[in-house]
Amino acid sequence: MMPLLALILQILHITKKRYYIEHFILTLHNQAFLVFSIFLIWVLGYIEDLEIPWLSEGASWLEIFCMFWIVIYLFLSLKRFYGEGFILTPIKFIVISVTYSICMGIGMALFLLLLFIFS
């Protein structure tokens, strides 16, 4: 799915005169950040389940912070990489997020369909 996301980025930023590989590298960077953040949230969830009063509460707050930081970081990475303002970047961020979510949903549905057919 990352090559597809890089293609979506290239289409939306066609006037930036960047090569496809540059969009792909940004996608790889953001994907690595996302995987690490989800892993961190997963670990914090286990810490929260330990039910140690001060530790569980701290882990809960860190989980919430990480969820917000994911969105903020991905937005800022787009803003910094493409050098666009605070008006155009949120619009493109929403379009990219919705388009990628739809493509991911279709991809997962096709994967499950193929899994069901061939199992």
N, CA, C and O atoms as CSV, one atom per row, in Angstrom:
chain,resi,resn,atom,element,x,y,z
A,1,MET,N,N,0.810,-1.199,0.000
A,1,MET,CA,C,0.000,0.000,0.000
A,1,MET,C,C,0.858,1.270,0.000
A,1,MET,O,O,0.377,2.338,-0.379
A,2,MET,N,N,2.109,1.165,0.416
A,2,MET,CA,C,2.948,2.369,0.443
A,2,MET,C,C,3.217,2.926,-0.952
A,2,MET,O,O,3.212,4.145,-1.119
A,3,PRO,N,N,3.451,2.084,-1.962
A,3,PRO,CA,C,3.606,2.660,-3.311
A,3,PRO,C,C,2.349,3.400,-3.775
A,3,PRO,O,O,2.447,4.402,-4.484
A,4,LEU,N,N,1.183,2.917,-3.382
A,4,LEU,CA,C,-0.056,3.596,-3.735
A,4,LEU,C,C,-0.155,4.943,-3.030
A,4,LEU,O,O,-0.580,5.926,-3.638
A,5,LEU,N,N,0.230,5.004,-1.765
A,5,LEU,CA,C,0.214,6.270,-1.042
A,5,LEU,C,C,1.205,7.257,-1.665
A,5,LEU,O,O,0.912,8.449,-1.764
A,6,ALA,N,N,2.365,6.770,-2.082
A,6,ALA,CA,C,3.335,7.643,-2.749
A,6,ALA,C,C,2.770,8.172,-4.066
A,6,ALA,O,O,3.021,9.319,-4.436
A,7,LEU,N,N,2.018,7.345,-4.762
A,7,LEU,CA,C,1.377,7.794,-6.010
A,7,LEU,C,C,0.323,8.863,-5.726
A,7,LEU,O,O,0.223,9.851,-6.454
A,8,ILE,N,N,-0.458,8.663,-4.670
A,8,ILE,CA,C,-1.457,9.675,-4.276
A,8,ILE,C,C,-0.756,10.989,-3.943
A,8,ILE,O,O,-1.220,12.056,-4.347
A,9,LEU,N,N,0.353,10.925,-3.215
A,9,LEU,CA,C,1.114,12.127,-2.882
A,9,LEU,C,C,1.643,12.804,-4.144
A,9,LEU,O,O,1.618,14.030,-4.253
A,10,GLN,N,N,2.119,12.009,-5.090
A,10,GLN,CA,C,2.654,12.579,-6.319
A,10,GLN,C,C,1.558,13.261,-7.131
A,10,GLN,O,O,1.789,14.320,-7.716
A,11,ILE,N,N,0.384,12.674,-7.172
A,11,ILE,CA,C,-0.727,13.272,-7.916
A,11,ILE,C,C,-1.164,14.585,-7.272
A,11,ILE,O,O,-1.404,15.567,-7.974
A,12,LEU,N,N,-1.269,14.613,-5.948
A,12,LEU,CA,C,-1.702,15.831,-5.268
A,12,LEU,C,C,-0.638,16.936,-5.283
A,12,LEU,O,O,-0.967,18.117,-5.170
A,13,HIS,N,N,0.605,16.561,-5.421
A,13,HIS,CA,C,1.685,17.548,-5.428
A,13,HIS,C,C,2.411,17.551,-6.769
A,13,HIS,O,O,3.638,17.625,-6.818
A,14,ILE,N,N,1.660,17.471,-7.835
A,14,ILE,CA,C,2.254,17.374,-9.173
A,14,ILE,C,C,3.016,18.636,-9.561
A,14,ILE,O,O,3.941,18.576,-10.372
A,15,THR,N,N,2.640,19.771,-8.992
A,15,THR,CA,C,3.324,21.022,-9.334
A,15,THR,C,C,4.657,21.181,-8.610
A,15,THR,O,O,5.400,22.116,-8.910
A,16,LYS,N,N,4.982,20.307,-7.675
A,16,LYS,CA,C,6.216,20.436,-6.893
A,16,LYS,C,C,7.451,19.924,-7.629
A,16,LYS,O,O,8.574,20.142,-7.173
A,17,LYS,N,N,7.260,19.259,-8.740
A,17,LYS,CA,C,8.374,18.750,-9.549
A,17,LYS,C,C,9.326,17.852,-8.755
A,17,LYS,O,O,10.547,17.981,-8.840
A,18,ARG,N,N,8.744,16.960,-7.998
A,18,ARG,CA,C,9.541,15.974,-7.257
A,18,ARG,C,C,9.398,14.617,-7.931
A,18,ARG,O,O,8.374,14.317,-8.546
A,19,TYR,N,N,10.431,13.809,-7.806
A,19,TYR,CA,C,10.387,12.472,-8.358
A,19,TYR,C,C,9.511,11.565,-7.487
A,19,TYR,O,O,9.290,11.843,-6.308
A,20,TYR,N,N,9.026,10.493,-8.077
A,20,TYR,CA,C,8.193,9.538,-7.350
A,20,TYR,C,C,8.932,8.977,-6.145
A,20,TYR,O,O,8.335,8.779,-5.088
A,21,ILE,N,N,10.215,8.722,-6.295
A,21,ILE,CA,C,10.985,8.109,-5.212
A,21,ILE,C,C,11.039,9.021,-3.986
A,21,ILE,O,O,11.115,8.530,-2.860
A,22,GLU,N,N,11.002,10.334,-4.187
A,22,GLU,CA,C,10.996,11.256,-3.054
A,22,GLU,C,C,9.689,11.127,-2.262
A,22,GLU,O,O,9.696,11.151,-1.031
A,23,HIS,N,N,8.585,10.994,-2.970
A,23,HIS,CA,C,7.298,10.776,-2.303
A,23,HIS,C,C,7.308,9.429,-1.572
A,23,HIS,O,O,6.772,9.303,-0.471
A,24,PHE,N,N,7.925,8.431,-2.204
A,24,PHE,CA,C,7.989,7.095,-1.609
A,24,PHE,C,C,8.837,7.101,-0.338
A,24,PHE,O,O,8.492,6.438,0.640
A,25,ILE,N,N,9.933,7.838,-0.346
A,25,ILE,CA,C,10.789,7.921,0.848
A,25,ILE,C,C,10.037,8.601,1.993
A,25,ILE,O,O,10.144,8.170,3.141
A,26,LEU,N,N,9.276,9.661,1.692
A,26,LEU,CA,C,8.447,10.297,2.720
A,26,LEU,C,C,7.430,9.297,3.262
A,26,LEU,O,O,7.192,9.239,4.468
A,27,THR,N,N,6.837,8.516,2.374
A,27,THR,CA,C,5.866,7.508,2.793
A,27,THR,C,C,6.523,6.459,3.689
A,27,THR,O,O,5.945,6.066,4.702
A,28,LEU,N,N,7.716,6.004,3.331
A,28,LEU,CA,C,8.439,5.040,4.170
A,28,LEU,C,C,8.746,5.630,5.546
A,28,LEU,O,O,8.586,4.960,6.566
A,29,HIS,N,N,9.182,6.867,5.565
A,29,HIS,CA,C,9.499,7.533,6.829
A,29,HIS,C,C,8.254,7.624,7.711
A,29,HIS,O,O,8.301,7.289,8.895
A,30,ASN,N,N,7.149,8.074,7.135
A,30,ASN,CA,C,5.918,8.211,7.912
A,30,ASN,C,C,5.380,6.854,8.356
A,30,ASN,O,O,4.838,6.731,9.454
A,31,GLN,N,N,5.523,5.847,7.519
A,31,GLN,CA,C,5.063,4.507,7.884
A,31,GLN,C,C,5.884,3.954,9.046
A,31,GLN,O,O,5.336,3.332,9.956
A,32,ALA,N,N,7.193,4.177,9.016
A,32,ALA,CA,C,8.044,3.721,10.123
A,32,ALA,C,C,7.649,4.417,11.418
A,32,ALA,O,O,7.577,3.782,12.471
A,33,PHE,N,N,7.393,5.723,11.345
A,33,PHE,CA,C,6.937,6.458,12.522
A,33,PHE,C,C,5.611,5.906,13.028
A,33,PHE,O,O,5.423,5.741,14.233
A,34,LEU,N,N,4.696,5.622,12.112
A,34,LEU,CA,C,3.380,5.113,12.480
A,34,LEU,C,C,3.476,3.736,13.143
A,34,LEU,O,O,2.813,3.484,14.149
A,35,VAL,N,N,4.289,2.855,12.589
A,35,VAL,CA,C,4.446,1.519,13.167
A,35,VAL,C,C,5.067,1.614,14.562
A,35,VAL,O,O,4.623,0.926,15.482
A,36,PHE,N,N,6.085,2.454,14.728
A,36,PHE,CA,C,6.701,2.624,16.041
A,36,PHE,C,C,5.705,3.201,17.047
A,36,PHE,O,O,5.655,2.764,18.197
A,37,SER,N,N,4.917,4.181,16.613
A,37,SER,CA,C,3.938,4.801,17.518
A,37,SER,C,C,2.856,3.806,17.932
A,37,SER,O,O,2.451,3.776,19.094
A,38,ILE,N,N,2.393,3.001,16.997
A,38,ILE,CA,C,1.378,1.995,17.323
A,38,ILE,C,C,1.954,0.959,18.279
A,38,ILE,O,O,1.260,0.503,19.188
A,39,PHE,N,N,3.220,0.581,18.085
A,39,PHE,CA,C,3.872,-0.337,19.011
A,39,PHE,C,C,3.970,0.275,20.409
A,39,PHE,O,O,3.732,-0.401,21.409
A,40,LEU,N,N,4.321,1.555,20.468
A,40,LEU,CA,C,4.411,2.248,21.752
A,40,LEU,C,C,3.049,2.310,22.443
A,40,LEU,O,O,2.961,2.108,23.654
A,41,ILE,N,N,1.990,2.588,21.685
A,41,ILE,CA,C,0.636,2.603,22.256
A,41,ILE,C,C,0.259,1.216,22.761
A,41,ILE,O,O,-0.385,1.083,23.802
A,42,TRP,N,N,0.657,0.195,22.033
A,42,TRP,CA,C,0.375,-1.190,22.433
A,42,TRP,C,C,1.078,-1.520,23.757
A,42,TRP,O,O,0.472,-2.121,24.645
A,43,VAL,N,N,2.342,-1.132,23.891
A,43,VAL,CA,C,3.091,-1.366,25.133
A,43,VAL,C,C,2.472,-0.582,26.285
A,43,VAL,O,O,2.336,-1.097,27.395
A,44,LEU,N,N,2.101,0.659,26.016
A,44,LEU,CA,C,1.463,1.476,27.056
A,44,LEU,C,C,0.129,0.876,27.492
A,44,LEU,O,O,-0.254,0.995,28.656
A,45,GLY,N,N,-0.579,0.233,26.566
A,45,GLY,CA,C,-1.823,-0.452,26.921
A,45,GLY,C,C,-1.582,-1.591,27.889
A,45,GLY,O,O,-2.359,-1.800,28.821
A,46,TYR,N,N,-0.499,-2.331,27.667
A,46,TYR,CA,C,-0.162,-3.399,28.610
A,46,TYR,C,C,0.238,-2.842,29.973
A,46,TYR,O,O,-0.121,-3.407,31.006
A,47,ILE,N,N,0.970,-1.754,29.978
A,47,ILE,CA,C,1.347,-1.126,31.247
A,47,ILE,C,C,0.100,-0.636,31.979
A,47,ILE,O,O,-0.006,-0.754,33.199
A,48,GLU,N,N,-0.834,-0.089,31.220
A,48,GLU,CA,C,-2.081,0.395,31.820
A,48,GLU,C,C,-2.878,-0.748,32.452
A,48,GLU,O,O,-3.537,-0.555,33.474
A,49,ASP,N,N,-2.818,-1.936,31.846
A,49,ASP,CA,C,-3.538,-3.097,32.369
A,49,ASP,C,C,-2.928,-3.669,33.646
A,49,ASP,O,O,-3.546,-4.513,34.296
A,50,LEU,N,N,-1.734,-3.228,34.016
A,50,LEU,CA,C,-1.104,-3.717,35.244
A,50,LEU,C,C,-1.827,-3.218,36.492
A,50,LEU,O,O,-1.679,-3.799,37.567
A,51,GLU,N,N,-2.592,-2.166,36.358
A,51,GLU,CA,C,-3.397,-1.583,37.429
A,51,GLU,C,C,-2.570,-1.134,38.634
A,51,GLU,O,O,-3.000,-1.254,39.781
A,52,ILE,N,N,-1.387,-0.621,38.351
A,52,ILE,CA,C,-0.603,0.055,39.376
A,52,ILE,C,C,-1.033,1.519,39.297
A,52,ILE,O,O,-0.874,2.144,38.249
A,53,PRO,N,N,-1.575,2.082,40.381
A,53,PRO,CA,C,-2.263,3.387,40.293
A,53,PRO,C,C,-1.519,4.495,39.546
A,53,PRO,O,O,-2.048,5.039,38.577
A,54,TRP,N,N,-0.337,4.829,39.964
A,54,TRP,CA,C,0.368,5.951,39.320
A,54,TRP,C,C,0.907,5.578,37.956
A,54,TRP,O,O,0.956,6.425,37.064
A,55,LEU,N,N,1.313,4.329,37.771
A,55,LEU,CA,C,1.879,3.883,36.500
A,55,LEU,C,C,0.795,3.731,35.436
A,55,LEU,O,O,1.001,4.116,34.285
A,56,SER,N,N,-0.351,3.175,35.808
A,56,SER,CA,C,-1.446,2.984,34.859
A,56,SER,C,C,-2.004,4.315,34.374
A,56,SER,O,O,-2.315,4.484,33.195
A,57,GLU,N,N,-2.124,5.251,35.303
A,57,GLU,CA,C,-2.654,6.566,34.920
A,57,GLU,C,C,-1.693,7.299,33.991
A,57,GLU,O,O,-2.116,7.927,33.021
A,58,GLY,N,N,-0.423,7.217,34.285
A,58,GLY,CA,C,0.588,7.838,33.415
A,58,GLY,C,C,0.601,7.216,32.035
A,58,GLY,O,O,0.713,7.920,31.032
A,59,ALA,N,N,0.487,5.892,31.980
A,59,ALA,CA,C,0.455,5.200,30.691
A,59,ALA,C,C,-0.779,5.590,29.889
A,59,ALA,O,O,-0.719,5.721,28.666
A,60,SER,N,N,-1.896,5.775,30.582
A,60,SER,CA,C,-3.127,6.188,29.917
A,60,SER,C,C,-2.969,7.563,29.276
A,60,SER,O,O,-3.384,7.777,28.137
A,61,TRP,N,N,-2.367,8.492,30.014
A,61,TRP,CA,C,-2.143,9.836,29.469
A,61,TRP,C,C,-1.148,9.808,28.319
A,61,TRP,O,O,-1.312,10.545,27.347
A,62,LEU,N,N,-0.124,8.974,28.410
A,62,LEU,CA,C,0.846,8.861,27.318
A,62,LEU,C,C,0.214,8.267,26.064
A,62,LEU,O,O,0.557,8.656,24.948
A,63,GLU,N,N,-0.710,7.324,26.247
A,63,GLU,CA,C,-1.430,6.762,25.097
A,63,GLU,C,C,-2.198,7.841,24.354
A,63,GLU,O,O,-2.135,7.929,23.128
A,64,ILE,N,N,-2.917,8.654,25.098
A,64,ILE,CA,C,-3.695,9.736,24.496
A,64,ILE,C,C,-2.768,10.721,23.784
A,64,ILE,O,O,-3.060,11.165,22.673
A,65,PHE,N,N,-1.648,11.060,24.430
A,65,PHE,CA,C,-0.681,11.958,23.813
A,65,PHE,C,C,-0.139,11.378,22.514
A,65,PHE,O,O,-0.012,12.092,21.519
A,66,CYS,N,N,0.183,10.083,22.518
A,66,CYS,CA,C,0.713,9.432,21.314
A,66,CYS,C,C,-0.299,9.459,20.168
A,66,CYS,O,O,0.075,9.665,19.014
A,67,MET,N,N,-1.566,9.254,20.483
A,67,MET,CA,C,-2.588,9.274,19.437
A,67,MET,C,C,-2.695,10.659,18.795
A,67,MET,O,O,-2.829,10.779,17.577
A,68,PHE,N,N,-2.634,11.694,19.622
A,68,PHE,CA,C,-2.658,13.046,19.065
A,68,PHE,C,C,-1.367,13.353,18.308
A,68,PHE,O,O,-1.389,14.003,17.263
A,69,TRP,N,N,-0.244,12.879,18.849
A,69,TRP,CA,C,1.040,13.165,18.227
A,69,TRP,C,C,1.151,12.515,16.845
A,69,TRP,O,O,1.806,13.069,15.962
A,70,ILE,N,N,0.535,11.372,16.644
A,70,ILE,CA,C,0.558,10.729,15.331
A,70,ILE,C,C,-0.024,11.671,14.284
A,70,ILE,O,O,0.589,11.901,13.241
A,71,VAL,N,N,-1.187,12.206,14.554
A,71,VAL,CA,C,-1.848,13.097,13.592
A,71,VAL,C,C,-1.031,14.371,13.388
A,71,VAL,O,O,-0.838,14.814,12.256
A,72,ILE,N,N,-0.555,14.955,14.483
A,72,ILE,CA,C,0.225,16.188,14.391
A,72,ILE,C,C,1.514,15.962,13.607
A,72,ILE,O,O,1.871,16.770,12.750
A,73,TYR,N,N,2.212,14.865,13.897
A,73,TYR,CA,C,3.485,14.590,13.233
A,73,TYR,C,C,3.286,14.362,11.735
A,73,TYR,O,O,4.037,14.900,10.923
A,74,LEU,N,N,2.286,13.575,11.369
A,74,LEU,CA,C,2.052,13.320,9.945
A,74,LEU,C,C,1.687,14.607,9.215
A,74,LEU,O,O,2.119,14.825,8.083
A,75,PHE,N,N,0.894,15.458,9.858
A,75,PHE,CA,C,0.548,16.752,9.268
A,75,PHE,C,C,1.794,17.616,9.090
A,75,PHE,O,O,2.008,18.185,8.020
A,76,LEU,N,N,2.614,17.714,10.136
A,76,LEU,CA,C,3.810,18.546,10.062
A,76,LEU,C,C,4.832,18.006,9.058
A,76,LEU,O,O,5.554,18.782,8.432
A,77,SER,N,N,4.896,16.695,8.903
A,77,SER,CA,C,5.828,16.137,7.918
A,77,SER,C,C,5.405,16.530,6.501
A,77,SER,O,O,6.251,16.838,5.661
A,78,LEU,N,N,4.102,16.520,6.237
A,78,LEU,CA,C,3.630,16.976,4.926
A,78,LEU,C,C,3.917,18.463,4.730
A,78,LEU,O,O,4.367,18.886,3.665
A,79,LYS,N,N,3.654,19.237,5.760
A,79,LYS,CA,C,3.861,20.682,5.658
A,79,LYS,C,C,5.329,21.013,5.415
A,79,LYS,O,O,5.652,21.849,4.572
A,80,ARG,N,N,6.196,20.368,6.140
A,80,ARG,CA,C,7.624,20.662,6.004
A,80,ARG,C,C,8.193,20.140,4.683
A,80,ARG,O,O,8.966,20.838,4.027
A,81,PHE,N,N,7.822,18.930,4.290
A,81,PHE,CA,C,8.383,18.328,3.083
A,81,PHE,C,C,7.960,19.087,1.829
A,81,PHE,O,O,8.778,19.323,0.939
A,82,TYR,N,N,6.684,19.470,1.756
A,82,TYR,CA,C,6.183,20.129,0.552
A,82,TYR,C,C,6.203,21.644,0.649
A,82,TYR,O,O,6.003,22.321,-0.360
A,83,GLY,N,N,6.439,22.201,1.840
A,83,GLY,CA,C,6.590,23.630,1.999
A,83,GLY,C,C,5.335,24.433,1.700
A,83,GLY,O,O,5.425,25.558,1.209
A,84,GLU,N,N,4.180,23.879,1.988
A,84,GLU,CA,C,2.930,24.586,1.740
A,84,GLU,C,C,2.429,25.224,3.032
A,84,GLU,O,O,2.922,24.914,4.117
A,85,GLY,N,N,1.458,26.106,2.913
A,85,GLY,CA,C,0.971,26.863,4.053
A,85,GLY,C,C,-0.025,26.099,4.902
A,85,GLY,O,O,-0.307,24.922,4.680
A,86,PHE,N,N,-0.551,26.827,5.895
A,86,PHE,CA,C,-1.498,26.239,6.835
A,86,PHE,C,C,-2.920,26.189,6.283
A,86,PHE,O,O,-3.828,25.741,6.983
A,87,ILE,N,N,-3.134,26.629,5.067
A,87,ILE,CA,C,-4.458,26.525,4.450
A,87,ILE,C,C,-4.519,25.325,3.515
A,87,ILE,O,O,-5.463,24.537,3.567
A,88,LEU,N,N,-3.515,25.189,2.664
A,88,LEU,CA,C,-3.526,24.111,1.674
A,88,LEU,C,C,-3.145,22.758,2.281
A,88,LEU,O,O,-3.683,21.727,1.878
A,89,THR,N,N,-2.236,22.758,3.231
A,89,THR,CA,C,-1.790,21.490,3.824
A,89,THR,C,C,-2.915,20.723,4.518
A,89,THR,O,O,-3.022,19.516,4.298
A,90,PRO,N,N,-3.764,21.352,5.346
A,90,PRO,CA,C,-4.851,20.576,5.971
A,90,PRO,C,C,-5.825,19.983,4.960
A,90,PRO,O,O,-6.324,18.873,5.148
A,91,ILE,N,N,-6.094,20.723,3.888
A,91,ILE,CA,C,-6.997,20.203,2.853
A,91,ILE,C,C,-6.392,18.962,2.215
A,91,ILE,O,O,-7.058,17.936,2.075
A,92,LYS,N,N,-5.122,19.063,1.831
A,92,LYS,CA,C,-4.457,17.905,1.215
A,92,LYS,C,C,-4.297,16.757,2.208
A,92,LYS,O,O,-4.402,15.590,1.832
A,93,PHE,N,N,-4.043,17.084,3.472
A,93,PHE,CA,C,-3.914,16.053,4.499
A,93,PHE,C,C,-5.215,15.259,4.636
A,93,PHE,O,O,-5.189,14.033,4.739
A,94,ILE,N,N,-6.334,15.953,4.637
A,94,ILE,CA,C,-7.637,15.282,4.736
A,94,ILE,C,C,-7.907,14.458,3.490
A,94,ILE,O,O,-8.367,13.320,3.590
A,95,VAL,N,N,-7.628,15.013,2.314
A,95,VAL,CA,C,-7.847,14.271,1.057
A,95,VAL,C,C,-6.974,13.019,1.021
A,95,VAL,O,O,-7.442,11.944,0.645
A,96,ILE,N,N,-5.723,13.155,1.407
A,96,ILE,CA,C,-4.812,12.001,1.424
A,96,ILE,C,C,-5.302,10.960,2.421
A,96,ILE,O,O,-5.324,9.771,2.103
A,97,SER,N,N,-5.691,11.379,3.609
A,97,SER,CA,C,-6.150,10.445,4.638
A,97,SER,C,C,-7.391,9.690,4.205
A,97,SER,O,O,-7.469,8.472,4.368
A,98,VAL,N,N,-8.361,10.404,3.653
A,98,VAL,CA,C,-9.604,9.752,3.219
A,98,VAL,C,C,-9.347,8.819,2.048
A,98,VAL,O,O,-9.834,7.689,2.037
A,99,THR,N,N,-8.582,9.285,1.058
A,99,THR,CA,C,-8.284,8.454,-0.113
A,99,THR,C,C,-7.523,7.198,0.284
A,99,THR,O,O,-7.837,6.104,-0.184
A,100,TYR,N,N,-6.531,7.351,1.137
A,100,TYR,CA,C,-5.749,6.196,1.568
A,100,TYR,C,C,-6.590,5.233,2.399
A,100,TYR,O,O,-6.435,4.017,2.286
A,101,SER,N,N,-7.472,5.767,3.228
A,101,SER,CA,C,-8.352,4.903,4.021
A,101,SER,C,C,-9.282,4.093,3.133
A,101,SER,O,O,-9.510,2.910,3.383
A,102,ILE,N,N,-9.813,4.720,2.107
A,102,ILE,CA,C,-10.685,4.004,1.166
A,102,ILE,C,C,-9.891,2.924,0.438
A,102,ILE,O,O,-10.354,1.790,0.313
A,103,CYS,N,N,-8.695,3.272,-0.042
A,103,CYS,CA,C,-7.861,2.281,-0.729
A,103,CYS,C,C,-7.468,1.142,0.206
A,103,CYS,O,O,-7.437,-0.018,-0.206
A,104,MET,N,N,-7.171,1.463,1.452
A,104,MET,CA,C,-6.818,0.435,2.434
A,104,MET,C,C,-8.004,-0.483,2.701
A,104,MET,O,O,-7.844,-1.700,2.793
A,105,GLY,N,N,-9.185,0.095,2.823
A,105,GLY,CA,C,-10.390,-0.715,3.026
A,105,GLY,C,C,-10.653,-1.649,1.855
A,105,GLY,O,O,-10.973,-2.821,2.052
A,106,ILE,N,N,-10.520,-1.136,0.641
A,106,ILE,CA,C,-10.714,-1.973,-0.547
A,106,ILE,C,C,-9.655,-3.067,-0.597
A,106,ILE,O,O,-9.961,-4.218,-0.907
A,107,GLY,N,N,-8.412,-2.710,-0.294
A,107,GLY,CA,C,-7.332,-3.702,-0.293
A,107,GLY,C,C,-7.556,-4.794,0.734
A,107,GLY,O,O,-7.332,-5.971,0.452
A,108,MET,N,N,-7.997,-4.411,1.927
A,108,MET,CA,C,-8.259,-5.409,2.968
A,108,MET,C,C,-9.444,-6.292,2.593
A,108,MET,O,O,-9.429,-7.496,2.853
A,109,ALA,N,N,-10.471,-5.701,1.983
A,109,ALA,CA,C,-11.630,-6.488,1.553
A,109,ALA,C,C,-11.228,-7.489,0.482
A,109,ALA,O,O,-11.665,-8.639,0.517
A,110,LEU,N,N,-10.406,-7.071,-0.465
A,110,LEU,CA,C,-9.937,-7.997,-1.498
A,110,LEU,C,C,-9.068,-9.094,-0.904
A,110,LEU,O,O,-9.169,-10.254,-1.303
A,111,PHE,N,N,-8.218,-8.732,0.045
A,111,PHE,CA,C,-7.376,-9.729,0.709
A,111,PHE,C,C,-8.231,-10.769,1.439
A,111,PHE,O,O,-7.982,-11.970,1.335
A,112,LEU,N,N,-9.231,-10.300,2.171
A,112,LEU,CA,C,-10.111,-11.232,2.894
A,112,LEU,C,C,-10.910,-12.093,1.926
A,112,LEU,O,O,-11.135,-13.275,2.184
A,113,LEU,N,N,-11.337,-11.509,0.819
A,113,LEU,CA,C,-12.055,-12.284,-0.201
A,113,LEU,C,C,-11.187,-13.371,-0.786
A,113,LEU,O,O,-11.624,-14.513,-0.926
A,114,LEU,N,N,-9.943,-13.022,-1.132
A,114,LEU,CA,C,-9.015,-14.029,-1.658
A,114,LEU,C,C,-8.683,-15.082,-0.612
A,114,LEU,O,O,-8.553,-16.262,-0.939
A,115,LEU,N,N,-8.547,-14.673,0.624
A,115,LEU,CA,C,-8.289,-15.614,1.707
A,115,LEU,C,C,-9.447,-16.588,1.866
A,115,LEU,O,O,-9.242,-17.782,2.080
A,116,PHE,N,N,-10.664,-16.067,1.761
A,116,PHE,CA,C,-11.852,-16.908,1.880
A,116,PHE,C,C,-11.963,-17.867,0.687
A,116,PHE,O,O,-12.322,-19.031,0.864
A,117,ILE,N,N,-11.663,-17.395,-0.508
A,117,ILE,CA,C,-11.778,-18.223,-1.721
A,117,ILE,C,C,-10.744,-19.340,-1.714
A,117,ILE,O,O,-11.076,-20.484,-2.023
A,118,PHE,N,N,-9.501,-19.033,-1.368
A,118,PHE,CA,C,-8.424,-20.011,-1.490
A,118,PHE,C,C,-8.130,-20.787,-0.204
A,118,PHE,O,O,-7.121,-21.490,-0.134
A,119,SER,N,N,-8.984,-20.677,0.807
A,119,SER,CA,C,-8.721,-21.466,2.008
A,119,SER,C,C,-9.739,-22.551,2.203
A,119,SER,O,O,-9.658,-23.307,3.171
